[in-house]
Amino acid sequence: MLFITCIIFASVYGGQDCSRKIGKAKAALSEAINTLQNTKKEFLGETGSPIPSSKVAFHARLTNSITLGSTQTVIFDHVITNIGKAYNQHTGHFTAPSNGIYFFACTFLQYGVRLHLQMVQNSSEISKGYAQRGDAASGSMSAVIYLNKGDVVKVRHYPGQGSQTIHGDWSYFMGYLL
C-alpha cells in the first residue's frame, strides 16, 4: 500500500523522498521477517507449538537386532523425539536434567528365543520385562519414578540370562517429565 501511494505521490510531486520511504519500509519488513524466523527456530518445536525450556521428553527406536550379554545396555540409536536433549543415543542413557517425577516405558520384541530386560535408575532396578519364546513375542515395562538431577535411567539385559537377542525396528524406549 505504501509502495502504491509513493508511486502516485512520485508521479504527481516528484519522487526522491518517496524512494527513501520505500527503502526504509523494505528494510523494516526484512528485519521483521528475520526476527520471526529466528524466533521460530529458537522457541518453537517441530510441531510449531511453543515448547518451554522446562519440558523433557524423548522417544527412541532400536534400528538393528542385537545379541545382548549380561547387563549390557540396550542403545536405542534412532532418536525420534528428544526435547530437552536428555537422552543420549550413543550410550542409551537418559540423564535427568532436573529433579522431578518422570514416566518411562519400553516395548520390545524378542528375536529367536526369549528375552529378559530391566530398566534401571543408576544401578537399581525400577522395572523388568519379559518376552516369551515364540514367533514375534513382545514384552514391555514402564515406571513412574522421582529422579534427582543427574540420575541416569537405561534399559539393559537382565543379569545372568545368557545371550539373548532384541529385535531392531520393533523396540522402543521413551520417557518424559510429568
Secondary structure, DSSP 8 states (H G I E B T S, - for coil): -HHHHHHHHHHHH-SHHHHHHHHHHHHHHHHHHHHHHHHHHHHB-TTSSB--TT--EEEEE--S-EEE-TT-B----EEEEEETS-EETTTTEEE-SSSEEEEEEEEEEB-SS-EEEEEEETTEEEEEEEE-SSTT-EEEEEEEEEE-TT-EEEEEE-TT---EEE-TTS-EEEEEE-
